Amino acid sequence: MFESFLPSEVAQLTEETSIALARAIRRSPIPTSISLEPVETAYVHQGTGGTPILLLHGFDSSVFEFRRLLPKLAEHHNTWMVDLLGFGFTDRPKNIPFSPEAIKTHLYDFWKEKIAQPVILVGASMGGAAAIDFALSHPDAVSKLVLLDSAGFAAGPAIGKFLIPPLGYLATEFLRKPNVRRSVSLKAYFDSGFVTEDAELCAALHLKLSRWNEALIAFTKSGGYNFLSNRISEITCPTLILWGDSDRILGTKDATRFESAIANSKLIWIEQCGHVPHLEKPELTAKYILEFQATPNSVN
């Protein structure tokens, strides 16, 4: 029923969208210049037709983050999602870096191997920063950009200051605690009713994979995407900014900063919504993305 690289706890999922996504996850060996051996890369592909949509998850997350959004996009469109290097269910080989540059290289190699045509690139939270970095380096691979409560202006995770050995391991073990992860989830939503047992399991399954903490430590100590804020104005592709009006993770100020910095952009507020509109308001989020993909190259 489920691929062998998924932890056994996946059988405890109860919600329909979670089970469907778990059944759809695959791994593929992606040749990449950052590793002597191909990297076993976790991804999901559903739907046909139109410009491909590629979804990028946030910090310490996985493709499960898009379990509610995927079926609403794939019903109408060719839709992909991938676990970024160092995250989710993608393998974490030894002796390779887990940094924004390595993430971008691996993502490009995945795109080249699996998609190889311009995409509508959708990034949530840290995935938004990864999407911006990718679009700036590979503009021919990105036709349009969608930022969901995106990082880019915000500083990296506060945990970074605790990742000096031996505190690095202890800090990640603190992040592993169910009550800590639950408190983060409660803060991410406007409606706390979304923080179900199934949702908490989806958010924690990838912690069972080998070298989860080593990769998280390495990425955070690299500085993450703190270098990006001065380059955001260089984005030229049409950009849609979707932002929950009650975001308690990143706040709301950066939404208008993105709109001001990116010339060809449009900001849409999602009302009564927290940091994760793709989980809390998936129907509305999908509607805006699909309308955006159908618009001309200028969104103004």
HELIX and SHEET records of a PDB file:
HELIX    1   1 SER A    8  GLN A   12  5                                   5    
HELIX    2   2 GLU A   16  ALA A   24  1                                   9    
HELIX    3   3 VAL A   63  PHE A   66  5                                   4    
HELIX    4   4 LEU A   70  ALA A   74  1                                   5    
HELIX    5   5 PRO A  100  LYS A  114  1                                  15    
HELIX    6   6 MET A  126  SER A  137  1                                  12    
HELIX    7   7 PRO A  139  ALA A  141  5                                   3    
HELIX    8   8 ALA A  158  PHE A  162  5                                   5    
HELIX    9   9 LEU A  167  ARG A  176  1                                  10    
HELIX   10  10 PRO A  178  ALA A  188  1                                  11    
HELIX   11  11 SER A  192  PHE A  194  5                                   3    
HELIX   12  12 GLU A  197  ALA A  204  1                                   8    
HELIX   13  13 LEU A  205  LYS A  208  5                                   4    
HELIX   14  14 TRP A  212  LYS A  221  1                                  10    
HELIX   15  15 SER A  229  GLU A  234  5                                   6    
HELIX   16  16 LYS A  253  ALA A  261  1                                   9    
HELIX   17  17 PRO A  277  GLU A  280  1                                   4    
HELIX   18  18 PRO A  282  GLN A  293  1                                  12    
SHEET    1   A 8 ARG A  26  ILE A  30  0                                        
SHEET    2   A 8 VAL A  39  GLN A  46 -1                                        
SHEET    3   A 8 THR A  79  VAL A  82 -1                                        
SHEET    4   A 8 ILE A  53  LEU A  56  1                                        
SHEET    5   A 8 VAL A 119  ALA A 124  1                                        
SHEET    6   A 8 VAL A 142  LEU A 148  1                                        
SHEET    7   A 8 THR A 239  GLY A 244  1                                        
SHEET    8   A 8 SER A 265  ILE A 270  1                                        
END                                                                             
